Amino acid sequence: MTVEVALVISALSVGFGIWSGLSNVKRNEKNDTKADASQLTTVIVKLENIGTGITEIKSEMNNVKNEQKESRERIIKVEESAKQAHKRLDTMEKHARGEMD
């Protein structure tokens, strides 16, 4: 009878050990899943922030390109105006020399 009691106690201990181990595995899986979801959410938020930053940079680059284009056009107009002014000054100098000679 003592052997039978020992076997029953051993069987109950093994059963409890198995149940305890399985419940720990399930709990750890749940915790791991929560941690993974949290990390994934963090990564997604960071990627969205990066995407927003890239969009803003593209917008700013377009503004810079437009400003550069406008500046280039204004420089061309100023150069043309300066060229015409030099021609007029040269003409006026020629007339002034012609009147003095």
Residue pairs with C-beta under 8 A, 6 or more apart in sequence:
none
